[in-house]
Amino acid sequence: MQNIQNALGESLSIDGVLGAAFADWRRGECLAYQLSTDASGFSQAEMMLLVASSSEVIRNKATQSEKSGEKIAEIIFVYEEFFYIIRVANAITGLFFLLVLEQDKANLVHARLKLAQIASEIELAGKN
C-alpha cells in the first residue's frame, strides 16, 4: 500500500491535477485517493462518484474488448473544464488509476505520460 500512496503523491505533482485515485473496477471501489491542496471545489464525494462511474465504463469496455482480444490501456474524458484520465493497470487485473485535471492548467500529453510511468512502476512493484 505504501507504493500506492507514493504513486498518488507523485501524481499530485502533475500540473493542474485536482485529485488521483487507485481503484478496483470490478467492484467500483476506491482503494486509495489523494486530493490536491488546490482542489477547492473538488471533493471526496466527487472523487468517489468518478471512481464508481469510471468503473462502470471500464466494465462495459472490458466486456467488449474480451471479444476482440484487445486490452484497454487508457480512457480519456474531456469536459469543458476538466480532463479525466483512466489508466488501466493491465498487469494487475481489475485495478485502475484515475487522474482528474483542470483543463486550463494541465498539459494533457504530459499528464498521460507521467501517469503511464507511475502506473508501470506500480505494476512492476506488484510483480515483485
Summary of the structure (lengths in Angstrom):
residues: 128
radius of gyration: 13.7
end to end distance: 13.7
largest distance: 42.0
contacts: 403
relative contact order: 0.21
helix: 43%
strand: 28%
